[in-house]
Amino acid sequence: MGGTEHLTVQREGATLVLTLNRPQARNALSLPMLVGLHDGWLEADADDSVRSIVLTGAGGAFCSGMDLKALAGDGMAGEEYRDRLKADPDLHWKAMLRHHRPRKPVIAAVEGHCVAGGTEMLQGTDIRVAAESSTFGLFEVRRGLFPIGGSTVRLQRQIPRTHALEMLLTGRPYSAREAAAIGLVGHVVPDGTALSRALDMAEQINACGPLAVEAVKASVYETAEMTESDGLAAELTRGWPVFGTADAKEGARAFAEKRPPVYRRA
């Protein structure tokens, strides 16, 4: 498994856990973190034994966005990773899930601050669990900046436009309860339990047919901007092949025999 000094990678069964690990800076984005994230997404995609991904943060925070001290000219940590950005100028956008969508489900486990670039990265995840005292928001306009991580496009597609515009234009913080009320997150849990809840949900996903799970996720995103008729046609293209897999046959046998299925991605 990969990882860097600002991004840890570990396995929990069939789940790959990526942890933003710069707690002294509320997990503000750094070059080592971005490189670690990029490599983590690719590792999960390439490893068929990985069936889900959990993204979380260390030290009671998720991510406070870009390192503004570095942006102001104080230098960004991890200059030794600069050659990775030169080799792939799109690496940081892939890391933040702007230009890459993992084929495995991604569950965000949020504690503490999830603001600016943190909220932008959150929009690239599939399922979101937030601790009671976590905070969300897109603060860029308050600092004369633009939320260029995808929020002016994605947010209005994920929550009602009036709420998206309020979040984008006021730059104010949102509590976990308010984030849940507008649909930005799906679950609010007691502080300190977001990761365990996310791992529980990952286990539920891991128990399902992996080929089916990946096809369902792909279909949801693929058809999101289609007309209903085009979407239904695309769904059949994605869905029918799943019925011919050995995993589908195993699922049916296991149901008939009243036992847990053993899926082999076949």
Secondary structure by P-SEA (a helix, b strand, c coil): ccccccbbbbbcccbbbbbbccccccccccaaaaaaaaaaaaaaaacccccbbbbbccccccccccccccccccccccccaaaaaaaccaaaaaaaccccccccbbbbbbccccccaaaaaaaaccbbbbcccbbbbbccccccccccccccccccccccaaaaaaaacccccccaaaaaaacccccccccccaaaaaaaaaaaaaaccaaaaaaaaaaaaaaccccaaaaaaaaaaacccccccaaaaaaaaaaaacbbbbbccc
